[in-house]
Amino acid sequence: MEVIIYGKAGCIECDKTRMLCQIQSLAFQYLLVGSDITAEALQELVGQPVRSLPQIFVRTEEGEAYVGGYNELRTHLRQLSLTTA
């Protein structure tokens, strides 16, 4: 599993997301909105208006899925640990 994080500099939630991935030993990509991807392209990728960052996707063998923000990623990871326990 790989986590794809779209964020920006100075974003506390973006920093928390990267820390969570590091603590959980998850592979992740961190892409900056404005330099690695435009806000418009991110909105197209997400499929709805983007009003906050980070925007997070999870890539598995089955494909790539939109998760949401930091809290949604935490919930997603908790659910995964419950199903694999």
N, C-alpha and C positions, 0 to 999 in steps of 0.2 A: 504494500500500500504506500502511496505517495500523496502528500498533501500539497496542494497548490494554493498559495496565499497571494492575493492581490491586495497590496497595502500602500502606505505612503510613509515618508519620514516623519517622525514626531508623533506617530499614532500609538497611543498606549495599548489599545486593543490589539493592534498589529504586533507589537512587541510581545504582548502576553501570548499571542498565538504561536509565534516563533519559539518562545520559551517552553510552551506546552509540548510542542513537537520535539524539542531537544530533550526535555525531561522524559518523554515517552519513547525516545529513541526512534522517532518516525522520520523517514526521509521526507524532505519538503523542498519546494521551490518557493522563493520569495520574489515576486515581481512588483515593481513600482508603477503605480498608476501615474501616467504623465510622461514616463520615459520608456518603460517596457511595453506598456499598453495604454491606449487612450481611454479616457472615461467613456466615450461613446462605444468603443469596441468592447469594453468590459460590460457595459449595459446590454449590448447585443448578446454577449456570451451568457450572462446571467438570465436574460429573458424577461427582465422587469427593471423598473427604474432603480438605480443604485444611489442610495442616500447616505450610506455609511460604509466604512471600511473597518476591518478587512472583509473581503468577499472570498470565500473558501470553497474549493473543490477537492474531492478525494478521487484519486485514480487507483483502480484495482485491475485485476486481470479481466474482470467483467466489463470494464469501461470507466468512464469519468462521470461523477455525479456532483451536482451542486449541493453544498451543505448549508451555507448561510454565513453567519459571523462566528465570533469566538465562542459564545455560549452554545450555539448549535453544534459546533465541532466537539466541545466537551461532552455534550449529550450523546452525540454520535459515537464517540470513543467509549463512553460508558456502556452503551448498548452493545457495542462490539465485544467488550470484555465480558459482558454477561452471557453472550451467546457462545463464546469460546471457552468459558469456564467449566 
